[in-house]
Amino acid sequence: MNPTIQQSRAILDGLRQRATLATAEFYQKAGITAAVVSPRFSVVPHGNNLFGVVDRQTGTERAEIAGHLNACRSAQDFECAARLTKTTKIKVAYVARLMTRWALMCAVMLGGFAFMGVTR
């Protein structure tokens, strides 16, 4: 390995360890137990270079992919998609209220145009 790459990896490992220690110290001083978030999707071997991506919450298999690296990447993609949909989930009541307002505004505009047409 190139010495500069080796040196930069050593520096990054040291910084990662310091960040982990600082986080643990912060939680210890605050008296909070650190929340460990386990990944939602896991990769399970099926044999013949096939791997399944399993959703731990539901227990269902989301995909069967050839190659371990591809399966791990797919699991990470599923994880990002699940996190995105969780944070941007739109409630049904909000959508219903929005559609009601939209329909009401369209009805008012249509009534206004009809009134203008009748008065001419």
C-alpha positions as CSV (number, residue, x, y, z in Angstrom):
1,M,0.0,0.0,0.0
2,N,1.2,3.5,-0.8
3,P,2.6,5.2,2.3
4,T,0.5,8.3,1.8
5,I,-2.7,6.2,1.6
6,Q,-1.6,4.2,4.6
7,Q,-0.9,7.4,6.5
8,S,-4.2,9.0,5.6
9,R,-6.1,5.8,6.6
10,A,-4.3,5.9,10.0
11,I,-5.3,9.5,10.5
12,L,-8.9,8.8,9.6
13,D,-9.0,5.8,11.9
14,G,-7.7,7.9,14.7
15,L,-10.3,10.6,14.1
16,R,-13.1,8.0,13.9
17,Q,-12.0,6.6,17.3
18,R,-11.9,10.1,18.8
19,A,-15.4,10.8,17.5
20,T,-16.6,7.5,19.0
21,L,-15.0,8.3,22.3
22,A,-16.4,11.8,22.4
23,T,-19.9,10.6,21.7
24,A,-19.7,8.0,24.4
25,E,-18.3,10.6,26.8
26,F,-21.2,13.0,25.9
27,Y,-23.8,10.3,26.6
28,Q,-22.1,9.4,29.8
29,K,-22.0,13.0,31.1
30,A,-25.6,13.6,30.1
31,G,-26.7,10.4,31.8
32,I,-28.3,9.0,28.6
33,T,-27.9,5.6,27.2
34,A,-26.7,5.7,23.7
35,A,-29.4,4.6,21.3
36,V,-28.0,1.9,19.0
37,V,-29.9,1.7,15.7
38,S,-29.7,-1.6,14.1
39,P,-30.1,-1.7,10.3
40,R,-33.6,-2.5,9.1
41,F,-32.4,-4.6,6.1
42,S,-30.0,-7.6,6.4
43,V,-28.3,-9.7,3.8
44,V,-28.9,-13.5,4.0
45,P,-27.0,-16.0,1.9
46,H,-29.0,-18.4,-0.3
47,G,-26.2,-20.4,-2.0
48,N,-24.9,-20.3,-5.6
49,N,-23.7,-16.7,-5.1
50,L,-27.3,-15.6,-4.4
51,F,-28.1,-13.4,-1.5
52,G,-31.5,-12.2,-0.2
53,V,-32.2,-8.8,1.3
54,V,-34.6,-9.3,4.3
55,D,-36.6,-6.6,6.0
56,R,-36.3,-7.2,9.7
57,Q,-39.5,-5.3,10.6
58,T,-41.8,-7.5,8.5
59,G,-39.6,-10.5,8.0
60,T,-40.2,-10.5,4.3
61,E,-37.5,-10.8,1.6
62,R,-37.3,-7.7,-0.5
63,A,-34.9,-9.0,-3.2
64,E,-32.7,-11.8,-4.2
65,I,-29.5,-10.6,-5.8
66,A,-26.4,-12.2,-7.3
67,G,-23.2,-11.2,-5.5
68,H,-22.6,-10.2,-2.0
69,L,-21.4,-6.6,-2.8
70,N,-24.5,-6.0,-4.9
71,A,-26.8,-7.3,-2.1
72,C,-25.1,-5.1,0.4
73,R,-25.5,-2.1,-1.8
74,S,-29.1,-2.9,-2.4
75,A,-29.7,-3.2,1.4
76,Q,-28.1,0.2,1.9
77,D,-30.4,1.6,-0.9
78,F,-33.4,0.0,0.7
79,E,-32.3,1.5,4.0
80,C,-32.0,5.0,2.5
81,A,-35.4,4.7,0.8
82,A,-37.1,3.6,4.0
83,R,-35.5,6.5,5.9
84,L,-36.6,8.9,3.3
85,T,-40.2,7.7,3.2
86,K,-40.3,7.7,7.0
87,T,-39.2,11.4,7.2
88,T,-41.4,12.6,4.3
89,K,-44.5,10.7,5.1
90,I,-47.6,12.8,4.2
91,K,-50.6,12.2,6.4
92,V,-53.9,11.4,4.7
93,A,-55.8,14.1,6.6
94,Y,-53.4,16.7,5.2
95,V,-53.9,15.5,1.6
96,A,-57.7,15.4,2.1
97,R,-57.7,19.0,3.4
98,L,-55.5,20.1,0.5
99,M,-57.7,18.5,-2.1
100,T,-60.9,19.9,-0.4
101,R,-59.4,23.4,-0.6
102,W,-58.3,22.9,-4.2
103,A,-61.8,21.7,-5.2
104,L,-63.5,24.6,-3.3
105,M,-61.2,27.1,-5.1
106,C,-62.0,25.6,-8.5
107,A,-65.7,25.7,-7.8
108,V,-65.5,29.4,-6.7
109,M,-63.5,30.2,-9.9
110,L,-65.9,28.3,-12.1
111,G,-68.9,30.0,-10.4
112,G,-67.2,33.4,-10.9
113,F,-66.7,32.7,-14.6
114,A,-70.3,31.5,-15.0
115,F,-71.6,34.6,-13.3
116,M,-69.5,36.8,-15.6
117,G,-70.8,35.0,-18.6
118,V,-74.4,35.4,-17.6
119,T,-74.1,39.1,-16.8
120,R,-72.8,40.0,-20.3
